[in-house]
Amino acid sequence: MNKYLSANGPVRQKMSGSTLLKVLVALGTVVVLIALFLPAVRNARPAADRNTCANQLHQIAIAINNYVDAHHALPPLYTSDADGKPLHSWRTLILPYLEERTLFDSIDLTKPWDDPANSEACKTGLSAYQCPASDLRDNRTTYLAVVTPNSLLQAGEPKRLSAITDGQRTLMVIEVDLDHAVPWMAPIDADEQTFIGIGPNSKLAHPGGMNAAFADCHVDFLGRDLPADQRRAMLAPASQGESPAGAAN
């Protein structure tokens, strides 16, 4: 008879004490390795999201500069009808330079962004305008221009690039807190107070601050505790020789 069989069926071998000890040691090693690597994995995701967000803002800045090459001026903050009513955001105008020509061609620029004729486009969620860490799963964006009397993007007559003497420290587009997210097609952006008011209690997508794109297309990470005077200095076309204050790489 086979040594592993008996008249009553298979005989179950008992695990020896040394074998059991080896299994427990192996399991303990796995637990220790998980405990060591889990924080690194947990920290890798926010860093990856922040880098992806920065790259998206970089692409938006490049698209704005490509718009300038084609139109010889910066895009207007928004287009408007004969009565001055805002129709379409600069985010719509730069779509062809973000490889979204088909979407752009589907939009009726003669009618408001929220007109029924533009409803399908309006409902479209664009990854190019959504930070992956923002948890926005609809058509909203946190990528806004900051609008002041001296800001780069203006309603009405678009600014020329000659107005920018130092693109390295002149702000173009920022990432606002989640409470200020807007539909990407909406001709709505941030005012100075929205930018200055971002602080410790703001619902930001990234721990510690926000990404911001400058006129020369580079992107910096601005800490949420950056002083108001340093933020304000970024809002107007800057003088040559100055450098971004308080920006973190």
Secondary structure, DSSP 8 states (H G I E B T S, - for coil): --TTEETTEE------HHHHHHHHHHHHHHHHHHHHHHHHHHHHHHHHHHHHHHHHHHHHHHHHHHHHHHHSS---SEEE-TT--EEEEHHHHTGGGGT-HHHHHTS-TTS-TTSGGGHHHHH---GGGS-TTS---SSEE-EE-EE-TT-SS-SSS---GGG-S-TTS-EEEEE--GGG-EETTSS--EEHHHHHT--TTS--SBTTEEEEEETTS-EEEEETT--HHHHHTTSS---TT---SSEE-
